[in-house]
Amino acid sequence: MTLEPTSAPAFDPAIVSGVLHHMNDDHAADNLLIARAFGDRTVLTARMTDLDRDGGDWVYATSAEPEVERTLRIAWSTRLSERAEIRREIVALYDRACAELGIAPRPHD
């Protein structure tokens, strides 16, 4: 999916930092599911490293090469413009990862 460039600013660094902290501290298992579903099924470790209006970035290591970090870029379903949309997209991505792996997703609050 190709997105047209825009002059709208990216998310404020404090927003990105907050999302990354939340994902890596509170949803580490979700990062593993996302990396296994869309990267490699043998993922041992994964963390979210960045995000912008067009997608999220993760790094992961596999059981075959645990010392090598690979990158994974996943596009959102649409270009984001507001902070609240980030949560919606990450939840949708988590649900897609669960479906891809045949795992029942947990309920969302």
N, C-alpha and C positions, 0 to 999 in steps of 0.2 A: 504494500500500500504506500503510495507516494503522497506526501502532504505538501501543499504549497507553502512557501515561506511566508512569514508574516512579520510585521513590525512590533507586534505585541510582546512585551517583556516576558522573560521566563519567570518561573516561580522564585520568590524571594529566597535567598540562601537559608534563612532561618526556618522557612517552611520545609524545604528539602531536608535540612538537618533533622528536624523534628520527625518527619516521616521515616527517614532512615533509622533513627534511634528507635522509634516505635517498632518498625519491622524487624530490626536485628535483635532487639532486646525482648520484645513481647511476642513476636511471631516468627521466631527462628525456625520452627518446624514447618511453617508455611513457606518460608524461603526454600527449604529442602524439597517440599512437594513441587513448587514451581520449577525449580531447577531440574528435578527428575522428570517432570512431565514434558518440559520444553527444551531441555538440554541433553541430559544423559541419565539413563535409569540407574546408573551406579554411583550417583552423587553421594559423597560422604559429608561434605560441608558446603554451605552456601550462605551468601549474605548479599543484601541489596546494597548497591554502591552509589547509585544516582538515579535521578528521574527528571524528566522535563515534561513539557506539554504533550509530547508525542509518544513517550514510552518510558519504561523502567529498565534499569541495568542491574544485573547480578553478576557475581563471580562465584565459581564453584570449583571443587576438586572432586575427582572420581577415585574409586577404589583402585583402578588400574594405575593411576598416576597421582597419588595424593599430594605430591609436592608441587604439582603444576596447577595454577589457577587458570581457568578458562572463563571467557566472558560470554554473557548472554544478554541480548537486547530483545525486549518484547514490546511491541507497539500496543498502545491503548486502542480501544475500539473506535475512538474519535479523538481529535485534538482537544486537550483540556484547557479551560480558561480560569477555573476557580478551584480553590483548595478543596472544597467538599467533593469535587469530582475525582480527586485522587483516591479517596477511600472507596468510592463506588467502583472505580476501575480495578483496584487491587483486590477487592472482594470478588469481582467478576473473574479476574485472573485466577484467584484461588479456586473458585468453583470450577473453572475450566480445567485446571490442573487435576483436581479431584476426579472429574469425569474422565479425563485422559488416563488416569491411573486406576480407575475402577474403585475409588474410595468414596464413601459417603461423606459429603462435607458437613461440618458442624453448623449448627444454626447461627445466624448473624443477628446481632442485636440492633 
